[in-house]
Amino acid sequence: MKVKEDTLDIFYGTAFQHVSEFKTQLLKWIGNKQRFAHEIASFFPTDIRTYREPFLGSGAVLGALQPPKAVGSDVFTPLIEIWQTLQRDPVLVMKWYRDRYNEYHELGRPEGYEQIKARYNAQPNGADLLFICRSCYGGVVRFRKRDGYISTPCGIHDPISPASFSERVQIWKRRTSGASFENLDFEAAMEMAEEGDLVYCDPPYVCSQAILYQGQNFSLPRLMQSIMACKSRGVRVALSIDGTKKSGRVDCTLDIPEGLFEREVFVNCGRSMLRRFQCEGETLEDEIVHDRLLLSY
């Protein structure tokens, strides 16, 4: 079921957010919700005490919502290094990008990219990851299951200029001014949630995102247990998870406990990001994806 934003309050009898569209990406990331983050956030209640996002990734929904108090977290240390540095020293984040952009162009493509990628693979860090995610092929960072080695080749287009990226840093610094960022497993992050908080979960998708870092070992049953615990103490939870693929011809069946969620909405995500990566140049009309958004309230 898909409900228009301006009918939400009438349809559900609940005070929901009214969130403006925000498309300015800071990071490219598989499963990025940037194009429809405002749509997801429009299903959040207005009386959120603390907004919590334990699978932070690109932070698209947090950036669209701009909550006055938030905690963003992720188990992936280099990713959280980027967010923590944005909060503490945004000028340094700009320098990270500018230095690697210059290195990339001085050596040429793909040699500059491969040097940065090799340095990351030798010692994973936020500074190199930041540039890789904006310059890799298709914006899809692939990690080897065994050791987290990045295998994605260089992209065919030039990454955005340091000046453009710096503008994005300034925008995102303002939009996340109420947030703190923690390097935590989702279970530990969700245990911190209290009555009146909202937890938005956007975990690796079971049907489509096995190449995500840490996605290979993600446990949906463990997440369901954490959501149950949150609900029992008055914490509201919204969960983005697999819905339908192949323009509705494939329904991703998941083991969701009966009665855990009160509402289900399907959000049109457009053409599959992974299929765009795999089939560049094709129109992919038969690859429309709808995410399932489950609400515990």
C-alpha positions, 0 to 999 in steps of 0.5 A: 500500500502506498499513501500520499504524504498529504493524506497520512494524518487522515488515513492513520489518525496519527500526527506524522512528519511533513518532510521536504525533499532533500537530494544532496548526497554526501556519500554514495552508498549501496541502498542509499535512500537519498531520493526518497528519504523524505518519503520515508521520514514522512511516516515518522511521528512528530513527537520523537524524543531522540531519533536513532539510526543504527544502520547509518550508511549514507545517513540519507534519512537522518539528513532529510529529517534534520532531527534536533536530537539524534544518534547515528551509528554503524558497525563499520569503523571507517564509515563512522570515522567519516561521520565523526570527523564531519561533526568534529572538524568538517574542514578536515573532511574537505581536505581529505577529499581535496587531497585524494581528488588531486592525487587521483588526477595527478596519476590519471585514471584509473591509476590514481583511483587504484593507488587510493584503493590499495592504500585503503585495502592495506589499512582501512580508513575513513579518508580513503573510503570517502573518496572511493565511495564517490569515485568507484564504478556505479557508486557501488562499493563492493567488499570481499566477504573474507576480509572486507577488501574493496574490489570495485573498479574505478568509475567512468565519470569524474568525481565531483570537484573539491569545491562542490564537495565542500559545499555538501560538507557544509550543508550536511554539517548543518543538517546533522548538527543535532546528531552524535555518531557512534561505532556500535553494533545495531543491537548495542545501539538499540539497547540505548533507546528509551521510551519516546525515541524512534529507531529507524532501521535500514539493514542490509537487505536479505534478497539483494545486498550480500556485497555490503560490508558486514551484510554477509553476517547480518542476522535478521532474527537478531534484529527482530529480537531487538525490535521486540525489546524496543517495542516492549519498552515504548520505543517506536521502530520503523524498518526499511527492508526487502519488498518487491523486485522485478517490477512487482513480479518477485515478492521477497518473503521474510520471516517477520514475527506476527504482530510485531508491526502495526503498518506496512507501506511500500515505497517506490525506489525506482530501478534497482541500483545493483541492476543499474550497476550490472547492466549499464546502458539498459533501460531496466523497465522490468527492474523497479524495486519497492521497499517494504517500510514496516512501522511498529506504531 
